[in-house]
Amino acid sequence: MDGSGRRITLTVGVFGTFGLQEAGLYDTYMRIHPDIAVRQTSLTRNDVYHPQLLTHLTTGSYTEEWKASRA
């Protein structure tokens, strides 16, 4: 919980399908840490993802706490 007693939400941004959610990783994490919710956002189109990634990298304005991308 945060300082005001609200549940913390972590956002994981992925490009494509990593299988993290499908494998139950987030559910397991939330079961171990009941005060934390994990939410995943996913982009699958490179023409959308690449410009957003460049903007996030150059400005440091991420909307996700974790970012997963295949190199």
Predicted model as a PDB file, atoms N, CA, C, CB and O in Angstrom, pLDDT in the B-factor column:
MODEL        1                                                                  
ATOM      1  N   MET A   1       0.847  -1.182   0.000  1.00 63.00           N  
ATOM      2  CA  MET A   1       0.000   0.000   0.000  1.00 63.00           C  
ATOM      3  C   MET A   1       0.894   1.247   0.000  1.00 63.00           C  
ATOM      4  CB  MET A   1      -0.964  -0.003   1.231  1.00 63.00           C  
ATOM      5  O   MET A   1       2.003   1.247   0.534  1.00 63.00           O  
ATOM      6  N   ASP A   2       0.375   2.283  -0.607  1.00 63.00           N  
ATOM      7  CA  ASP A   2       1.131   3.519  -0.560  1.00 63.00           C  
ATOM      8  C   ASP A   2       0.862   4.218   0.778  1.00 63.00           C  
ATOM      9  CB  ASP A   2       0.761   4.441  -1.759  1.00 63.00           C  
ATOM     10  O   ASP A   2       0.153   3.673   1.624  1.00 63.00           O  
ATOM     11  N   GLY A   3       1.408   5.389   0.972  1.00 69.00           N  
ATOM     12  CA  GLY A   3       1.283   6.095   2.235  1.00 69.00           C  
ATOM     13  C   GLY A   3      -0.142   6.414   2.639  1.00 69.00           C  
ATOM     14  O   GLY A   3      -0.427   6.603   3.822  1.00 69.00           O  
ATOM     15  N   SER A   4      -1.043   6.474   1.666  1.00 74.00           N  
ATOM     16  CA  SER A   4      -2.437   6.792   1.983  1.00 74.00           C  
ATOM     17  C   SER A   4      -3.312   5.544   2.072  1.00 74.00           C  
ATOM     18  CB  SER A   4      -3.004   7.736   0.939  1.00 74.00           C  
ATOM     19  O   SER A   4      -4.535   5.655   2.153  1.00 74.00           O  
ATOM     20  N   GLY A   5      -2.704   4.360   2.057  1.00 76.00           N  
ATOM     21  CA  GLY A   5      -3.455   3.128   2.193  1.00 76.00           C  
ATOM     22  C   GLY A   5      -4.053   2.581   0.915  1.00 76.00           C  
ATOM     23  O   GLY A   5      -4.828   1.625   0.956  1.00 76.00           O  
ATOM     24  N   ARG A   6      -3.707   3.171  -0.227  1.00 78.00           N  
ATOM     25  CA  ARG A   6      -4.223   2.691  -1.508  1.00 78.00           C  
ATOM     26  C   ARG A   6      -3.312   1.595  -2.073  1.00 78.00           C  
ATOM     27  CB  ARG A   6      -4.349   3.860  -2.515  1.00 78.00           C  
ATOM     28  O   ARG A   6      -2.104   1.592  -1.836  1.00 78.00           O  
ATOM     29  N   ARG A   7      -3.908   0.679  -2.813  1.00 86.00           N  
ATOM     30  CA  ARG A   7      -3.160  -0.388  -3.461  1.00 86.00           C  
ATOM     31  C   ARG A   7      -2.266   0.213  -4.552  1.00 86.00           C  
ATOM     32  CB  ARG A   7      -4.123  -1.457  -4.056  1.00 86.00           C  
ATOM     33  O   ARG A   7      -2.707   1.082  -5.305  1.00 86.00           O  
ATOM     34  N   ILE A   8      -1.038  -0.237  -4.637  1.00 92.00           N  
ATOM     35  CA  ILE A   8      -0.080   0.226  -5.638  1.00 92.00           C  
ATOM     36  C   ILE A   8      -0.311  -0.565  -6.926  1.00 92.00           C  
ATOM     37  CB  ILE A   8       1.399   0.063  -5.131  1.00 92.00           C  
ATOM     38  O   ILE A   8      -0.503  -1.781  -6.885  1.00 92.00           O  
ATOM     39  N   THR A   9      -0.293   0.124  -8.067  1.00 91.00           N  
ATOM     40  CA  THR A   9      -0.417  -0.536  -9.361  1.00 91.00           C  
ATOM     41  C   THR A   9       0.872  -0.346 -10.144  1.00 91.00           C  
ATOM     42  CB  THR A   9      -1.629   0.015 -10.154  1.00 91.00           C  
ATOM     43  O   THR A   9       1.303   0.782 -10.383  1.00 91.00           O  
ATOM     44  N   LEU A  10       1.485  -1.456 -10.544  1.00 90.00           N  
ATOM     45  CA  LEU A  10       2.661  -1.440 -11.410  1.00 90.00           C  
ATOM     46  C   LEU A  10       2.201  -1.749 -12.827  1.00 90.00           C  
ATOM     47  CB  LEU A  10       3.748  -2.466 -10.928  1.00 90.00           C  
ATOM     48  O   LEU A  10       1.433  -2.685 -13.049  1.00 90.00           O  
ATOM     49  N   THR A  11       2.672  -0.963 -13.780  1.00 87.00           N  
ATOM     50  CA  THR A  11       2.305  -1.188 -15.168  1.00 87.00           C  
ATOM     51  C   THR A  11       3.512  -1.713 -15.927  1.00 87.00           C  
ATOM     52  CB  THR A  11       1.769   0.106 -15.816  1.00 87.00           C  
ATOM     53  O   THR A  11       4.592  -1.124 -15.887  1.00 87.00           O  
ATOM     54  N   VAL A  12       3.314  -2.824 -16.617  1.00 87.00           N  
ATOM     55  CA  VAL A  12       4.355  -3.444 -17.435  1.00 87.00           C  
ATOM     56  C   VAL A  12       3.966  -3.242 -18.888  1.00 87.00           C  
ATOM     57  CB  VAL A  12       4.535  -4.973 -17.095  1.00 87.00           C  
ATOM     58  O   VAL A  12       2.902  -3.687 -19.319  1.00 87.00           O  
ATOM     59  N   GLY A  13       4.822  -2.574 -19.642  1.00 83.00           N  
ATOM     60  CA  GLY A  13       4.572  -2.371 -21.065  1.00 83.00           C  
ATOM     61  C   GLY A  13       5.391  -3.356 -21.875  1.00 83.00           C  
ATOM     62  O   GLY A  13       6.601  -3.471 -21.680  1.00 83.00           O  
ATOM     63  N   VAL A  14       4.740  -4.064 -22.781  1.00 83.00           N  
ATOM     64  CA  VAL A  14       5.449  -5.039 -23.611  1.00 83.00           C  
ATOM     65  C   VAL A  14       5.188  -4.754 -25.084  1.00 83.00           C  
ATOM     66  CB  VAL A  14       5.019  -6.483 -23.257  1.00 83.00           C  
ATOM     67  O   VAL A  14       4.145  -4.215 -25.455  1.00 83.00           O  
ATOM     68  N   PHE A  15       6.151  -5.123 -25.908  1.00 78.00           N  
ATOM     69  CA  PHE A  15       5.981  -5.074 -27.354  1.00 78.00           C  
ATOM     70  C   PHE A  15       5.845  -6.505 -27.827  1.00 78.00           C  
ATOM     71  CB  PHE A  15       7.176  -4.340 -28.064  1.00 78.00           C  
ATOM     72  O   PHE A  15       6.767  -7.309 -27.689  1.00 78.00           O  
ATOM     73  N   GLY A  16       4.695  -6.813 -28.382  1.00 77.00           N  
ATOM     74  CA  GLY A  16       4.441  -8.180 -28.810  1.00 77.00           C  
ATOM     75  C   GLY A  16       3.939  -9.009 -27.648  1.00 77.00           C  
ATOM     76  O   GLY A  16       3.358  -8.490 -26.695  1.00 77.00           O  
ATOM     77  N   THR A  17       4.171 -10.300 -27.745  1.00 78.00           N  
ATOM     78  CA  THR A  17       3.723 -11.223 -26.717  1.00 78.00           C  
ATOM     79  C   THR A  17       4.928 -11.830 -26.027  1.00 78.00           C  
ATOM     80  CB  THR A  17       2.825 -12.320 -27.312  1.00 78.00           C  
ATOM     81  O   THR A  17       5.709 -12.542 -26.659  1.00 78.00           O  
ATOM     82  N   PHE A  18       5.088 -11.564 -24.760  1.00 82.00           N  
ATOM     83  CA  PHE A  18       6.198 -12.112 -23.993  1.00 82.00           C  
ATOM     84  C   PHE A  18       5.791 -13.352 -23.220  1.00 82.00           C  
ATOM     85  CB  PHE A  18       6.741 -11.070 -23.043  1.00 82.00           C  
ATOM     86  O   PHE A  18       6.648 -14.143 -22.824  1.00 82.00           O  
ATOM     87  N   GLY A  19       4.510 -13.532 -23.002  1.00 88.00           N  
ATOM     88  CA  GLY A  19       4.037 -14.692 -22.271  1.00 88.00           C  
ATOM     89  C   GLY A  19       4.069 -14.527 -20.768  1.00 88.00           C  
ATOM     90  O   GLY A  19       3.795 -15.481 -20.040  1.00 88.00           O  
ATOM     91  N   LEU A  20       4.398 -13.333 -20.283  1.00 89.00           N  
ATOM     92  CA  LEU A  20       4.479 -13.095 -18.837  1.00 89.00           C  
ATOM     93  C   LEU A  20       3.112 -13.255 -18.182  1.00 89.00           C  
ATOM     94  CB  LEU A  20       5.038 -11.690 -18.552  1.00 89.00           C  
ATOM     95  O   LEU A  20       2.967 -13.943 -17.172  1.00 89.00           O  
ATOM     96  N   GLN A  21       2.128 -12.617 -18.768  1.00 91.00           N  
ATOM     97  CA  GLN A  21       0.774 -12.692 -18.226  1.00 91.00           C  
ATOM     98  C   GLN A  21       0.191 -14.090 -18.426  1.00 91.00           C  
ATOM     99  CB  GLN A  21      -0.129 -11.636 -18.888  1.00 91.00           C  
ATOM    100  O   GLN A  21      -0.440 -14.644 -17.526  1.00 91.00           O  
ATOM    101  N   GLU A  22       0.409 -14.656 -19.621  1.00 92.00           N  
ATOM    102  CA  GLU A  22      -0.128 -15.969 -19.944  1.00 92.00           C  
ATOM    103  C   GLU A  22       0.456 -17.066 -19.047  1.00 92.00           C  
ATOM    104  CB  GLU A  22       0.142 -16.293 -21.402  1.00 92.00           C  
ATOM    105  O   GLU A  22      -0.217 -18.057 -18.765  1.00 92.00           O  
ATOM    106  N   ALA A  23       1.692 -16.894 -18.604  1.00 94.00           N  
ATOM    107  CA  ALA A  23       2.348 -17.880 -17.733  1.00 94.00           C  
ATOM    108  C   ALA A  23       1.935 -17.733 -16.273  1.00 94.00           C  
ATOM    109  CB  ALA A  23       3.858 -17.751 -17.848  1.00 94.00           C  
ATOM    110  O   ALA A  23       2.316 -18.546 -15.431  1.00 94.00           O  
ATOM    111  N   GLY A  24       1.154 -16.694 -15.972  1.00 95.00           N  
ATOM    112  CA  GLY A  24       0.693 -16.504 -14.605  1.00 95.00           C  
ATOM    113  C   GLY A  24       1.675 -15.756 -13.716  1.00 95.00           C  
ATOM    114  O   GLY A  24       1.514 -15.738 -12.496  1.00 95.00           O  
ATOM    115  N   LEU A  25       2.690 -15.139 -14.311  1.00 94.00           N  
ATOM    116  CA  LEU A  25       3.699 -14.421 -13.523  1.00 94.00           C  
ATOM    117  C   LEU A  25       3.080 -13.303 -12.685  1.00 94.00           C  
ATOM    118  CB  LEU A  25       4.770 -13.841 -14.444  1.00 94.00           C  
ATOM    119  O   LEU A  25       3.406 -13.151 -11.508  1.00 94.00           O  
ATOM    120  N   TYR A  26       2.198 -12.530 -13.288  1.00 94.00           N  
ATOM    121  CA  TYR A  26       1.592 -11.414 -12.557  1.00 94.00           C  
ATOM    122  C   TYR A  26       0.676 -11.911 -11.440  1.00 94.00           C  
ATOM    123  CB  TYR A  26       0.804 -10.515 -13.516  1.00 94.00           C  
ATOM    124  O   TYR A  26       0.675 -11.361 -10.338  1.00 94.00           O  
ATOM    125  N   ASP A  27      -0.098 -12.948 -11.729  1.00 97.00           N  
ATOM    126  CA  ASP A  27      -0.988 -13.511 -10.706  1.00 97.00           C  
ATOM    127  C   ASP A  27      -0.189 -14.029  -9.518  1.00 97.00           C  
ATOM    128  CB  ASP A  27      -1.845 -14.643 -11.298  1.00 97.00           C  
ATOM    129  O   ASP A  27      -0.575 -13.825  -8.368  1.00 97.00           O  
ATOM    130  N   THR A  28       0.922 -14.697  -9.796  1.00 97.00           N  
ATOM    131  CA  THR A  28       1.778 -15.203  -8.716  1.00 97.00           C  
ATOM    132  C   THR A  28       2.353 -14.051  -7.906  1.00 97.00           C  
ATOM    133  CB  THR A  28       2.917 -16.070  -9.285  1.00 97.00           C  
ATOM    134  O   THR A  28       2.365 -14.101  -6.676  1.00 97.00           O  
ATOM    135  N   TYR A  29       2.829 -13.015  -8.588  1.00 96.00           N  
ATOM    136  CA  TYR A  29       3.400 -11.856  -7.902  1.00 96.00           C  
ATOM    137  C   TYR A  29       2.360 -11.193  -7.012  1.00 96.00           C  
ATOM    138  CB  TYR A  29       3.950 -10.844  -8.918  1.00 96.00           C  
ATOM    139  O   TYR A  29       2.652 -10.829  -5.873  1.00 96.00           O  
ATOM    140  N   MET A  30       1.124 -11.032  -7.540  1.00 96.00           N  
ATOM    141  CA  MET A  30       0.074 -10.373  -6.764  1.00 96.00           C  
ATOM    142  C   MET A  30      -0.388 -11.237  -5.588  1.00 96.00           C  
ATOM    143  CB  MET A  30      -1.116 -10.041  -7.664  1.00 96.00           C  
ATOM    144  O   MET A  30      -0.817 -10.706  -4.564  1.00 96.00           O  
ATOM    145  N   ARG A  31      -0.305 -12.555  -5.726  1.00 97.00           N  
ATOM    146  CA  ARG A  31      -0.644 -13.436  -4.611  1.00 97.00           C  
ATOM    147  C   ARG A  31       0.390 -13.288  -3.485  1.00 97.00           C  
ATOM    148  CB  ARG A  31      -0.721 -14.910  -5.089  1.00 97.00           C  
ATOM    149  O   ARG A  31       0.033 -13.297  -2.307  1.00 97.00           O  
ATOM    150  N   ILE A  32       1.653 -13.153  -3.849  1.00 97.00           N  
ATOM    151  CA  ILE A  32       2.726 -12.973  -2.858  1.00 97.00           C  
ATOM    152  C   ILE A  32       2.692 -11.569  -2.263  1.00 97.00           C  
ATOM    153  CB  ILE A  32       4.102 -13.237  -3.498  1.00 97.00           C  
ATOM    154  O   ILE A  32       3.006 -11.376  -1.089  1.00 97.00           O  
ATOM    155  N   HIS A  33       2.305 -10.582  -3.092  1.00 95.00           N  
ATOM    156  CA  HIS A  33       2.266  -9.166  -2.680  1.00 95.00           C  
ATOM    157  C   HIS A  33       0.840  -8.642  -2.879  1.00 95.00           C  
ATOM    158  CB  HIS A  33       3.306  -8.298  -3.502  1.00 95.00           C  
ATOM    159  O   HIS A  33       0.573  -7.968  -3.874  1.00 95.00           O  
ATOM    160  N   PRO A  34      -0.072  -8.937  -1.962  1.00 94.00           N  
ATOM    161  CA  PRO A  34      -1.481  -8.583  -2.161  1.00 94.00           C  
ATOM    162  C   PRO A  34      -1.759  -7.081  -2.196  1.00 94.00           C  
ATOM    163  CB  PRO A  34      -2.297  -9.197  -1.078  1.00 94.00           C  
ATOM    164  O   PRO A  34      -2.841  -6.667  -2.614  1.00 94.00           O  
ATOM    165  N   ASP A  35      -0.811  -6.269  -1.769  1.00 94.00           N  
ATOM    166  CA  ASP A  35      -1.012  -4.820  -1.792  1.00 94.00           C  
ATOM    167  C   ASP A  35      -0.561  -4.192  -3.114  1.00 94.00           C  
ATOM    168  CB  ASP A  35      -0.262  -4.175  -0.637  1.00 94.00           C  
ATOM    169  O   ASP A  35      -0.607  -2.973  -3.275  1.00 94.00           O  
ATOM    170  N   ILE A  36      -0.123  -5.035  -4.062  1.00 94.00           N  
ATOM    171  CA  ILE A  36       0.355  -4.538  -5.357  1.00 94.00           C  
ATOM    172  C   ILE A  36      -0.439  -5.202  -6.477  1.00 94.00           C  
ATOM    173  CB  ILE A  36       1.882  -4.809  -5.532  1.00 94.00           C  
ATOM    174  O   ILE A  36      -0.584  -6.424  -6.511  1.00 94.00           O  
ATOM    175  N   ALA A  37      -0.950  -4.385  -7.388  1.00 95.00           N  
ATOM    176  CA  ALA A  37      -1.632  -4.873  -8.587  1.00 95.00           C  
ATOM    177  C   ALA A  37      -0.688  -4.699  -9.769  1.00 95.00           C  
ATOM    178  CB  ALA A  37      -2.988  -4.116  -8.830  1.00 95.00           C  
ATOM    179  O   ALA A  37       0.031  -3.703  -9.847  1.00 95.00           O  
ATOM    180  N   VAL A  38      -0.685  -5.653 -10.681  1.00 94.00           N  
ATOM    181  CA  VAL A  38       0.146  -5.567 -11.883  1.00 94.00           C  
ATOM    182  C   VAL A  38      -0.784  -5.500 -13.082  1.00 94.00           C  
ATOM    183  CB  VAL A  38       1.134  -6.785 -11.997  1.00 94.00           C  
ATOM    184  O   VAL A  38      -1.708  -6.301 -13.220  1.00 94.00           O  
ATOM    185  N   ARG A  39      -0.520  -4.533 -13.942  1.00 91.00           N  
ATOM    186  CA  ARG A  39      -1.319  -4.329 -15.154  1.00 91.00           C  
ATOM    187  C   ARG A  39      -0.371  -4.342 -16.340  1.00 91.00           C  
ATOM    188  CB  ARG A  39      -2.135  -2.983 -15.093  1.00 91.00           C  
ATOM    189  O   ARG A  39       0.711  -3.759 -16.274  1.00 91.00           O  
ATOM    190  N   GLN A  40      -0.760  -4.994 -17.418  1.00 91.00           N  
ATOM    191  CA  GLN A  40       0.089  -5.055 -18.605  1.00 91.00           C  
ATOM    192  C   GLN A  40      -0.541  -4.294 -19.752  1.00 91.00           C  
ATOM    193  CB  GLN A  40       0.344  -6.504 -19.012  1.00 91.00           C  
ATOM    194  O   GLN A  40      -1.741  -4.409 -20.004  1.00 91.00           O  
ATOM    195  N   THR A  41       0.278  -3.512 -20.450  1.00 84.00           N  
ATOM    196  CA  THR A  41      -0.142  -2.901 -21.705  1.00 84.00           C  
ATOM    197  C   THR A  41       0.706  -3.527 -22.801  1.00 84.00           C  
ATOM    198  CB  THR A  41       0.010  -1.327 -21.678  1.00 84.00           C  
ATOM    199  O   THR A  41       1.865  -3.869 -22.568  1.00 84.00           O  
ATOM    200  N   SER A  42       0.149  -3.678 -23.978  1.00 82.00           N  
ATOM    201  CA  SER A  42       0.872  -4.347 -25.055  1.00 82.00           C  
ATOM    202  C   SER A  42       0.627  -3.642 -26.381  1.00 82.00           C  
ATOM    203  CB  SER A  42       0.456  -5.820 -25.151  1.00 82.00           C  
ATOM    204  O   SER A  42      -0.505  -3.319 -26.740  1.00 82.00           O  
ATOM    205  N   LEU A  43       1.716  -3.416 -27.091  1.00 77.00           N  
ATOM    206  CA  LEU A  43       1.632  -2.905 -28.455  1.00 77.00           C  
ATOM    207  C   LEU A  43       2.188  -3.972 -29.380  1.00 77.00           C  
ATOM    208  CB  LEU A  43       2.407  -1.551 -28.617  1.00 77.00           C  
ATOM    209  O   LEU A  43       3.171  -4.633 -29.043  1.00 77.00           O  
ATOM    210  N   THR A  44       1.578  -4.148 -30.533  1.00 72.00           N  
ATOM    211  CA  THR A  44       2.036  -5.177 -31.458  1.00 72.00           C  
ATOM    212  C   THR A  44       2.457  -4.617 -32.805  1.00 72.00           C  
ATOM    213  CB  THR A  44       0.959  -6.198 -31.657  1.00 72.00           C  
ATOM    214  O   THR A  44       3.018  -5.336 -33.632  1.00 72.00           O  
ATOM    215  N   ARG A  45       2.192  -3.354 -33.027  1.00 74.00           N  
ATOM    216  CA  ARG A  45       2.558  -2.751 -34.312  1.00 74.00           C  
ATOM    217  C   ARG A  45       3.794  -1.889 -34.149  1.00 74.00           C  
ATOM    218  CB  ARG A  45       1.395  -1.914 -34.881  1.00 74.00           C  
ATOM    219  O   ARG A  45       3.819  -0.969 -33.331  1.00 74.00           O  
ATOM    220  N   ASN A  46       4.826  -2.194 -34.938  1.00 69.00           N  
ATOM    221  CA  ASN A  46       6.092  -1.475 -34.858  1.00 69.00           C  
ATOM    222  C   ASN A  46       5.931  -0.004 -35.218  1.00 69.00           C  
ATOM    223  CB  ASN A  46       7.118  -2.121 -35.770  1.00 69.00           C  
ATOM    224  O   ASN A  46       6.621   0.843 -34.650  1.00 69.00           O  
ATOM    225  N   ASP A  47       5.036   0.320 -36.149  1.00 76.00           N  
ATOM    226  CA  ASP A  47       4.859   1.712 -36.551  1.00 76.00           C  
ATOM    227  C   ASP A  47       4.254   2.558 -35.433  1.00 76.00           C  
ATOM    228  CB  ASP A  47       3.980   1.789 -37.788  1.00 76.00           C  
ATOM    229  O   ASP A  47       4.360   3.784 -35.463  1.00 76.00           O  
ATOM    230  N   VAL A  48       3.631   1.928 -34.461  1.00 71.00           N  
ATOM    231  CA  VAL A  48       3.106   2.627 -33.287  1.00 71.00           C  
ATOM    232  C   VAL A  48       4.132   2.597 -32.162  1.00 71.00           C  
ATOM    233  CB  VAL A  48       1.775   1.993 -32.819  1.00 71.00           C  
ATOM    234  O   VAL A  48       4.362   3.607 -31.496  1.00 71.00           O  
ATOM    235  N   TYR A  49       4.750   1.427 -31.952  1.00 68.00           N  
ATOM    236  CA  TYR A  49       5.662   1.223 -30.821  1.00 68.00           C  
ATOM    237  C   TYR A  49       6.941   2.047 -30.943  1.00 68.00           C  
ATOM    238  CB  TYR A  49       6.018  -0.246 -30.703  1.00 68.00           C  
ATOM    239  O   TYR A  49       7.333   2.721 -29.990  1.00 68.00           O  
ATOM    240  N   HIS A  50       7.596   2.000 -32.107  1.00 69.00           N  
ATOM    241  CA  HIS A  50       8.911   2.626 -32.249  1.00 69.00           C  
ATOM    242  C   HIS A  50       8.896   4.132 -31.979  1.00 69.00           C  
ATOM    243  CB  HIS A  50       9.442   2.373 -33.634  1.00 69.00           C  
ATOM    244  O   HIS A  50       9.744   4.606 -31.224  1.00 69.00           O  
ATOM    245  N   PRO A  51       7.975   4.903 -32.557  1.00 76.00           N  
ATOM    246  CA  PRO A  51       7.945   6.343 -32.241  1.00 76.00           C  
ATOM    247  C   PRO A  51       7.692   6.618 -30.752  1.00 76.00           C  
ATOM    248  CB  PRO A  51       6.867   7.033 -33.075  1.00 76.00           C  
ATOM    249  O   PRO A  51       8.286   7.531 -30.178  1.00 76.00           O  
ATOM    250  N   GLN A  52       6.806   5.824 -30.130  1.00 73.00           N  
ATOM    251  CA  GLN A  52       6.546   6.012 -28.702  1.00 73.00           C  
ATOM    252  C   GLN A  52       7.783   5.704 -27.869  1.00 73.00           C  
ATOM    253  CB  GLN A  52       5.381   5.131 -28.251  1.00 73.00           C  
ATOM    254  O   GLN A  52       8.098   6.425 -26.923  1.00 73.00           O  
ATOM    255  N   LEU A  53       8.488   4.622 -28.228  1.00 72.00           N  
ATOM    256  CA  LEU A  53       9.707   4.256 -27.510  1.00 72.00           C  
ATOM    257  C   LEU A  53      10.751   5.358 -27.612  1.00 72.00           C  
ATOM    258  CB  LEU A  53      10.274   2.942 -28.051  1.00 72.00           C  
ATOM    259  O   LEU A  53      11.364   5.717 -26.607  1.00 72.00           O  
ATOM    260  N   LEU A  54      10.963   5.897 -28.795  1.00 74.00           N  
ATOM    261  CA  LEU A  54      11.938   6.979 -28.964  1.00 74.00           C  
ATOM    262  C   LEU A  54      11.562   8.197 -28.131  1.00 74.00           C  
ATOM    263  CB  LEU A  54      12.051   7.372 -30.439  1.00 74.00           C  
ATOM    264  O   LEU A  54      12.430   8.820 -27.520  1.00 74.00           O  
ATOM    265  N   THR A  55      10.284   8.540 -28.100  1.00 79.00           N  
ATOM    266  CA  THR A  55       9.835   9.668 -27.286  1.00 79.00           C  
ATOM    267  C   THR A  55      10.101   9.407 -25.808  1.00 79.00           C  
ATOM    268  CB  THR A  55       8.341   9.936 -27.517  1.00 79.00           C  
ATOM    269  O   THR A  55      10.593  10.283 -25.099  1.00 79.00           O  
ATOM    270  N   HIS A  56       9.774   8.199 -25.345  1.00 69.00           N  
ATOM    271  CA  HIS A  56       9.998   7.862 -23.932  1.00 69.00           C  
ATOM    272  C   HIS A  56      11.478   7.894 -23.586  1.00 69.00           C  
ATOM    273  CB  HIS A  56       9.418   6.480 -23.612  1.00 69.00           C  
ATOM    274  O   HIS A  56      11.856   8.385 -22.522  1.00 69.00           O  
ATOM    275  N   LEU A  57      12.319   7.376 -24.474  1.00 72.00           N  
ATOM    276  CA  LEU A  57      13.759   7.339 -24.196  1.00 72.00           C  
ATOM    277  C   LEU A  57      14.376   8.736 -24.178  1.00 72.00           C  
ATOM    278  CB  LEU A  57      14.471   6.477 -25.232  1.00 72.00           C  
ATOM    279  O   LEU A  57      15.235   9.023 -23.345  1.00 72.00           O  
ATOM    280  N   THR A  58      13.947   9.595 -25.082  1.00 81.00           N  
ATOM    281  CA  THR A  58      14.548  10.926 -25.143  1.00 81.00           C  
ATOM    282  C   THR A  58      14.014  11.881 -24.086  1.00 81.00           C  
ATOM    283  CB  THR A  58      14.324  11.518 -26.497  1.00 81.00           C  
ATOM    284  O   THR A  58      14.718  12.805 -23.678  1.00 81.00           O  
ATOM    285  N   THR A  59      12.778  11.671 -23.637  1.00 80.00           N  
ATOM    286  CA  THR A  59      12.197  12.592 -22.657  1.00 80.00           C  
ATOM    287  C   THR A  59      12.185  12.035 -21.238  1.00 80.00           C  
ATOM    288  CB  THR A  59      10.793  12.944 -23.062  1.00 80.00           C  
ATOM    289  O   THR A  59      12.019  12.783 -20.274  1.00 80.00           O  
ATOM    290  N   GLY A  60      12.362  10.713 -21.109  1.00 71.00           N  
ATOM    291  CA  GLY A  60      12.291  10.094 -19.784  1.00 71.00           C  
ATOM    292  C   GLY A  60      10.879  10.075 -19.233  1.00 71.00           C  
ATOM    293  O   GLY A  60      10.686   9.983 -18.021  1.00 71.00           O  
ATOM    294  N   SER A  61       9.888  10.159 -20.110  1.00 67.00           N  
ATOM    295  CA  SER A  61       8.481  10.218 -19.668  1.00 67.00           C  
ATOM    296  C   SER A  61       7.796   8.881 -19.891  1.00 67.00           C  
ATOM    297  CB  SER A  61       7.715  11.334 -20.415  1.00 67.00           C  
ATOM    298  O   SER A  61       6.943   8.749 -20.769  1.00 67.00           O  
ATOM    299  N   TYR A  62       8.168   7.907 -19.109  1.00 62.00           N  
ATOM    300  CA  TYR A  62       7.582   6.585 -19.235  1.00 62.00           C  
ATOM    301  C   TYR A  62       6.227   6.530 -18.552  1.00 62.00           C  
ATOM    302  CB  TYR A  62       8.512   5.530 -18.651  1.00 62.00           C  
ATOM    303  O   TYR A  62       6.011   7.166 -17.521  1.00 62.00           O  
ATOM    304  N   THR A  63       5.310   5.755 -19.144  1.00 63.00           N  
ATOM    305  CA  THR A  63       4.022   5.519 -18.507  1.00 63.00           C  
ATOM    306  C   THR A  63       4.005   4.164 -17.813  1.00 63.00           C  
ATOM    307  CB  THR A  63       2.892   5.603 -19.535  1.00 63.00           C  
ATOM    308  O   THR A  63       3.061   3.838 -17.095  1.00 63.00           O  
ATOM    309  N   GLU A  64       5.061   3.373 -18.033  1.00 60.00           N  
ATOM    310  CA  GLU A  64       5.168   2.065 -17.407  1.00 60.00           C  
ATOM    311  C   GLU A  64       6.329   2.057 -16.424  1.00 60.00           C  
ATOM    312  CB  GLU A  64       5.347   0.964 -18.469  1.00 60.00           C  
ATOM    313  O   GLU A  64       7.321   2.764 -16.607  1.00 60.00           O  
ATOM    314  N   GLU A  65       6.193   1.251 -15.381  1.00 56.00           N  
ATOM    315  CA  GLU A  65       7.300   1.079 -14.446  1.00 56.00           C  
ATOM    316  C   GLU A  65       8.337   0.113 -15.006  1.00 56.00           C  
ATOM    317  CB  GLU A  65       6.786   0.578 -13.092  1.00 56.00           C  
ATOM    318  O   GLU A  65       9.533   0.246 -14.746  1.00 56.00           O  
ATOM    319  N   TRP A  66       7.861  -0.858 -15.777  1.00 61.00           N  
ATOM    320  CA  TRP A  66       8.741  -1.825 -16.444  1.00 61.00           C  
ATOM    321  C   TRP A  66       8.433  -1.824 -17.919  1.00 61.00           C  
ATOM    322  CB  TRP A  66       8.576  -3.251 -15.853  1.00 61.00           C  
ATOM    323  O   TRP A  66       7.270  -1.756 -18.316  1.00 61.00           O  
ATOM    324  N   LYS A  67       9.476  -1.901 -18.745  1.00 62.00           N  
ATOM    325  CA  LYS A  67       9.292  -1.942 -20.188  1.00 62.00           C  
ATOM    326  C   LYS A  67      10.023  -3.155 -20.726  1.00 62.00           C  
ATOM    327  CB  LYS A  67       9.801  -0.637 -20.865  1.00 62.00           C  
ATOM    328  O   LYS A  67      11.219  -3.312 -20.481  1.00 62.00           O  
ATOM    329  N   ALA A  68       9.329  -4.018 -21.454  1.00 62.00           N  
ATOM    330  CA  ALA A  68       9.927  -5.217 -22.027  1.00 62.00           C  
ATOM    331  C   ALA A  68       9.875  -5.136 -23.542  1.00 62.00           C  
ATOM    332  CB  ALA A  68       9.207  -6.488 -21.524  1.00 62.00           C  
ATOM    333  O   ALA A  68       8.821  -4.888 -24.128  1.00 62.00           O  
ATOM    334  N   SER A  69      11.023  -5.348 -24.169  1.00 57.00           N  
ATOM    335  CA  SER A  69      11.100  -5.308 -25.620  1.00 57.00           C  
ATOM    336  C   SER A  69      12.181  -6.278 -26.078  1.00 57.00           C  
ATOM    337  CB  SER A  69      11.391  -3.869 -26.128  1.00 57.00           C  
ATOM    338  O   SER A  69      13.239  -6.381 -25.458  1.00 57.00           O  
ATOM    339  N   ARG A  70      11.914  -6.966 -27.137  1.00 59.00           N  
ATOM    340  CA  ARG A  70      12.920  -7.887 -27.693  1.00 59.00           C  
ATOM    341  C   ARG A  70      13.948  -7.075 -28.449  1.00 59.00           C  
ATOM    342  CB  ARG A  70      12.266  -8.959 -28.629  1.00 59.00           C  
ATOM    343  O   ARG A  70      13.603  -6.161 -29.198  1.00 59.00           O  
ATOM    344  N   ALA A  71      15.214  -7.410 -28.252  1.00 55.00           N  
ATOM    345  CA  ALA A  71      16.297  -6.695 -28.941  1.00 55.00           C  
ATOM    346  C   ALA A  71      16.593  -7.344 -30.271  1.00 55.00           C  
ATOM    347  CB  ALA A  71      17.567  -6.658 -28.081  1.00 55.00           C  
ATOM    348  O   ALA A  71      17.473  -6.886 -30.999  1.00 55.00           O  
TER     349      ALA A  71                                                      
ENDMDL                                                                          
END                                                                             
